[in-house]
Amino acid sequence: MTDTPVSTCFRSLTSLLLKTPATIEVLPGDASIWIPDVEERSRSPFLFTENNLGVPEKELHRSYLFAVPVFSAARKASGLHTLENPSNHIMSSAIQDLIDSSAVLILMNPAHQTALNARKQLIVRNLIDVGEELKFTAALLSSRHCCKQGELWYHRRWLLRRIYPVPSFPQGLITDMIPDSLNFYLPPNDLPAEIHLVSRACELYPRNYFGWIHRTICILSALVPGVHSTTSDVFTEIFQKEISSVMQWIESHVSDYSAVHHLKTLARLTEDAESPFLPKSLLLVFGHALTLVRAFPEHETLWQYLRVFWDEGDVATAFVASFVIPLQCASMTEQESGSPSGVQHACRFLEWRNQRLK
């Protein structure tokens, strides 16, 4: 049994979402588990403490079912699905219902394209503030329930393209036809907020492919050619800081192949960069990969990490002789003991290296 009418539940949730909480967490069960006091629960079945919102799952489901017809009616009344322009008195009520209901639909289903597109149209018409929408997506992406959905990350980049267009691109030409095109410029001072958002999302949902893609695109967007007056210096500073940060991440997330792929993308940036420091940074990454493979040879991701930054030379030759070949020769011991030690990874690595040396 529930103590709150569904309409009250819906309105209570939308009012809290409009406050753009810092974080949102979908909680298991219903409100009675989290709010024992019946009178308090009847006022609002949601928890809102220090700008952090807790949404019991059952109350979210109820609000969602109420929001579906509200959204459909409001979208029709507002004319967003057509080229019609309704009268102002119809618009004011319909627009607010559209804003409210779309927020609930997206919280329940972050891949709800119709709701996301409706909010885009409202932003284009200046009926939703783009900065507030950026805060709203940050709150959604703080939830494990939402942070794994690529559509929500695409939506955030659409917002970034409206806020930070590349100077040579007129605002009117910005489009969401190509979601990952680098047609926005993220100022270096605003880059840490995006990186922090991704890091939190990747902690909540391990090996978060869409989160890492977002991080890569944001790094690239901060290095758009022709924007900085000292492009080379800015490039080097951002690159070195990011390399160091991701190396630390991989140390504590040794199975995160998306992090390795991100580093690989960064390495490609050095091909056209004119900086004497960047090759040294990549050499440090190679040494880092060697160390991690020695420590955790059973993790395939780390062997791939090693391949990406492999640098043939004395250090590499010594590593193969002292670690990889002895590990390969341990195949019989592994079969007897049944304990994984990375033997198969070592064998595949040697095959890869032999092909490379031909």
N, C-alpha and C positions, 0 to 999 in steps of 0.2 A: 504494500500500500504506500501511496505517496501523500504528502501533506500539502503540496503546492499545485494549484491549477496549471495546466500546460501553458496557457497564454501568459500567466505570471512568470512561469519558469523561463519562457522564451524571452520576454521583455527584460527580465532580470539579467539574463546572460548577455543580451545585446548591449545593455547599458554598461556592463563591466568590460565587454570587448571594446566599446567606444572609448574607454579610458586608456586604451593601449597599454596593457600591463607589460611589465618587463619580461615575465615568463608566463607560460601557460602549461599546465600539466593535466592530462586526462587521467582521472583517478578510477580505479576499479570499483565496481559496485554502485550503490545508490547513495543518496545524500544522508540517509540515516546512519550509515557507517561513519561518516566524517563529521556530521553535525548532530549529536545526540539530542540536543534541546529542540523539542517540537516547535515551540513558538519561534525560535530563531530560524529554524529550517523552513517554516511557513513563509517567512519574509523573503528569504533567498536560499535556495538549495546549493549555493556555490560558496567556495571559500575564497576570500580576497584579503590577503595579509601582506603588508609592506609592498604593495604593487605587484604581488605574485598571485596569479589566478589558478585555483584548483577546480576542475570541472568533473564531478562524478559522471562516470560513463553512461549510466542509465538516464540521468537528467539530460545529458547531451543528446542521446537518442530521441528522447521525448521532444526536445527543442527542435531537433532536425526535422522530425515528422511534421511539426507545426510550421516550420519555416518553408517547407517545399511548396505548399499552395500559396503562401504569402509571397514568395519570390516570383512564382509564375504570374500571379495577378499583378504584382507591382511592375514586373518587366513589361507586361502588356500595356498597362496604364501609362507607363513612362514613354513608350514608343521606342525603347532602345533596340528592339528586335526588328524595327521597321525604319522607314525614313520619315515617319510622321512626327509632328511637333505638337504634343498635347497642350492644353491650356495650363496656365501657371497654377491655378488652384488644384488641378489634378496632379500636377507634377510634384508639388511640395510634399504631399502625403505619400505619393508613390515612390519618390526618390528615397525618402527616409526608410520606408519599408524595404526597398531594394538594398539599401546599404546594410540594414540590420539583418535581413534574411540571408544575404550573400555571405556575410561574416560567419553566420552559424553553419551554413552549408559547407564553407571552406574548412572550418574547424573540424567538422565531422568527416569531410572528404576533401583533403587538400588537392586532389587531382580533379576537382569539379570544374571543368573547363568553361562551362556556361556561366557559372558564378564568377570565375576569375575574369572572363571577358567582359562581363557586365561591369565589374569594378574598373576595368581599364577604360571602358567607355565613359563612365562617370568621372574618371580622372581627366580624360581628354576634354570633357565639358566643364572642368573646374568645379565639379560637384563633390568630389573627394579630394582633399589636399594630398598631393603626392608624397610630401614628407611624412604625413601621418600614416599613409599607407605603407611606407617603408618601415616605420616603427611597428605597425601591425604585423607585417610579414616576419619581422625579427622575433616578435612574441610567438608567432605560430611555429617558427623554425626552432624555437627553444624547447619544443615538445617532441618527444620521441615518436609520437603518433604522426607528426607532420614532417619532420626533418628528412625523411627518407624519400619524399615525393619530388620527382624531378620537375613537375609542373609548377610547384610553388617556388622552386629556385629560379625557373625561367621567368616567373612573374616578377620576382625581385630584380632580376637583371633588366627587365623591361622598364621598371621604375628607375633604375640607375641610369638607363639611357636617356630618360626624360630629364633627370636632374643634372647629369654630367655628360652632355653631348660633346663629342670631339669638336673643337672650335671650327674646323673646316666644314662640318656638317650642319646645315641650317636645321633648327629645331623641327620644322615642318616635314623634313625628310626622314626623321627617325621613325622606324617602323618595326613591328614585331614579326615581320615575315621570316627573318632568319634569327631565331632566338639567341644563338651564341655568337653572332657577328660582333666584332670588337668595335662597335660604333659608339662607344662612350669612353670618357676619360675620367678615371677615378683619381682624385688628388691624393698624393702620398699620405697626407695627414688623415685621410678618411679610410685608407687601406686597412689599418689595424682593426677597425670595427668589423669589417667583413671577415677578416682572418679569425677574429675571436668568435664570431658567429659560426663559422665553419668548424672550428675546433670543438666548440660545445656540441654541435650537431654530430660530429664524428665520435665524440665520447658517448653520446646517447645511443647512436646507432652505428656500430663498428663497420669499418670498410664502406663508408658512406660515399659511393661513387659520385652521386650528384652533388654532394657537398664539396668534394675535392675538385670536380669540374668547375664549380663556381669559384673556388679559390684560385684555380689556375687562370680562369678568365679575368678575374679581378687583378691578379698580378700583372697579366699581359696588358690590361687596360691602363694600369698605372705607368706603363712604359711605352705609351703611344708615341711614336716618333713625331718630332716637330712641335711637341707641346712644351717641354721643359726648355728653359734657356741653357741649362747645363745637363743635357740628356745623359751623357756618359757617366757623370758623377752620380746622378740620381739612380741610374740603372745599376751601378755597382753597389750602392748602399742598399737598395731594395733587394737585389739579388743575394748579396752576402747574408743579410739578415734572414731572408726566407730560407736559404740553404741551411743555415744553422738551426733554425726553428724546426724544419722538417726532419733533419737528422735526429734531433732530440725526440721528436714524435715517433719515429721509426724504432728507436731504442726501446720504447715502452709499448709499441704496437707492432710487434715483429711479423704479424700476418697481414698487415694493411698494404695490399698490393696497389691500391689507389694512391697512397702516399708516395710509393716508389715511382709510379707513373707520373705523378706531379713533378718529382725531382727530374725525371727524364725530360719532361717538357722544358723545365728551366734550363737544363743543360744545353738544349738546342738553341736557346737564346744567345749563348755565348759565341756561336758561330760568326755572327755579324757584329758582335760587340768589340769595341776597341778599348780594352782595359787590361793592363798587365796583371791585375789581381784575380781575375776570374779563373784562369787555368789553375792557379794555386788552390782556389776554393774547391774545384772539382777533384784535385788530387787528394784533398782532405776527405772528400766523400768516398773515394776509392779505398782509402785506409780505413774509414769507418765501416764500409761494407765488409772488408776482410775481417775486422774484429768481430762483427756480429755473426758472420758465418761460422767462425771458429767457436763462438759461444753457443750458437743455436743452429747447428747444422741440419736439424730435422725440419726446419721451416723453408719450404720451397720459395717463398717470397724473397727471402734474404739471398738466395742463390741468384734469383732474377735481378735483384738489386746489384749484386756483384757483377753480373754480366753487363748491365747498363753502363757501369762506370769502370769496366775492366781496362787496365792500362798495362800493356805488355812491357815487361822490363825485369830488372833484377828482383824487385820486391815480389812481383807476380810469380816469377819462376821459383823463388824460395817458398812461397805459399803453396804452390802446387806440389813441390817436392816434399815439404814437411807436413802437409795437412791433407791435401786432396787425394794424393796417391795412396797414402797409408789408410785413409778412410775407405777408399775404393776396395782395398785389399781386405777390409774387415767384413766382406760380404758373408763369408762362411760363418764367422762368429755371430753376426747378426741373425742369420737363419737359425742358429742353434739356440740363441737366447730369446729371440722373438722381440727384442727391444729395438725400436727405430733409432737410428743414429745418423740418418742422412746419406746412407750408402748409395741409394738410387740417385739422389740429387748429385752426389759427387761423380757418379758414372756419367750421367747426362752432361754435367759440366765439362768433363774431360773430352767427351765427344764433340761438344760445342767448340771447345778451344782448339781441338785438333783440326776441325773443319776451318776454323778461322786462320790457322797458321799455314794452311795449304796455299 
